[in-house]
Amino acid sequence: MASFSSGCVAIQEEYMKIMVNWLDPKQNPTIIMGNLDVLKAGFKKKRPNKL
């Protein structure tokens, strides 16, 4: 069943658990969002090590 959020990202609990278990904290994972053009442009910039 689909539902909407108030501008937040929503994901089913089952998929969130899969994603969290897949990520390696030692790698300092980052989840990025945006359309393809925005994401491509963001990878051209140097990212800070920590926020």
Secondary structure, DSSP 4 states (H G I P E B T S, - for coil): -----SSS----HHHHHHHHHHS-GGG------S-HHHHHHHHHSPPPS--
